[in-house]
Amino acid sequence: MFGGYYDDDDVEMTGGSFPVDWRRAAQATLQSRNQTFREYFRCYPVVMLPGTERENLNYGGKIILPTSALNKLTRLNISYPMLFELTNEEVELSTHAGVLEFIAEEGRVYLPQWMMERLALQPGSLVVVASTNLPMGFFVKIEPQSPDFLDISDPKAVLENALRNFTTLTVDDIFEIKYNNKIYRIRVLEIKPANKTGISVVETDLEVDFAPPVGYVEPSRMNTPMSNNPSLLPTPDGHSMATLIGYADLVGASQSSASLPATQQSSGHRLSGRPVATGSISSTPSAVSVPSLADAMRKGSEFAVTARDKADKDRSIPAPLRLPFGQLFFGYPVVPVKDSTASA
């Protein structure tokens, strides 16, 4: 050290015993920041992973790397969570993924099946795995690949639970989720921020928008008033219910007949057929008489206007059966049970 000039070999002593070359330490730190993890691996689907079959790995967005990859990543300044860009250089297709475990054999990487299809990879193909940084996502628009997705009662809750197995989402990826023993394929249409092709979905408030599923057809609306009245819909033989019951004649008869008074004088009938004297509610000139039980049973068919009654133009809608309080009309004659003890 001469005249304040520090040579490369000059060392500053700190603590009186341990020398520290601050310039070299800064250069090493800067060099490590510029380093990225980038390796070639032979890819295989997760179903080929040794050990117990783990089918659930297919319904996520994480890969399995060897232990040597973990050793290299720890020596680099890699931000957490670890995010990777996977590229098939032969067809120039890429996607993003997180890492689940470091238990693969050396030189191998295990991918979910949908990711193998996305990159057009076959078992044993070469794939480039490189570390990357992705922005935190706040919006994603997805498109289910089947109308069966609409059968899910709460799709947002199902998707929120499924995304726990994902670290990233990439535009044009078609990933798979499993719900109630059924597999649903979902395509990523749009992400925000859109400055990159992928986003991170770890510890972020993600807004999800659903596009109509592939193959979904909007139900057609019937513009006829029959759609609002099930009784007017066609029957299996091609005739509408209105035709069968003579609906037009029924409406015409009701319009031509006099309206029933609000209060009227009536008398009830016992089940035995004997008349019961009741008080007069009000005396009006247009009182409507109530048919007796026997008449009601004998002429019960006249209370229903059918297609055979179209020729009868003079008949009006019959008056409702009004009975005094405490009496019931069963629609058929009631035969009391004989008392066996009394006859004996």
Helices and strands as residue ranges (DSSP letters): E 12-14, E 18-20, H 22-34, E 38-45, G 46-48, G 55-59, E 62-66, H 67-75, E 83-88, E 93-104, E 108-111, H 113-118, E 126-132, E 139-144, G 147-151, H 155-162, G 163-165, E 168-170, E 174-179, E 182-192, E 198-200, E 207-210, G 225-228, G 230-232, H 241-244, H 247-256, E 268-269, E 275-276, H 293-298, G 300-303, G 307-311, H 340-343
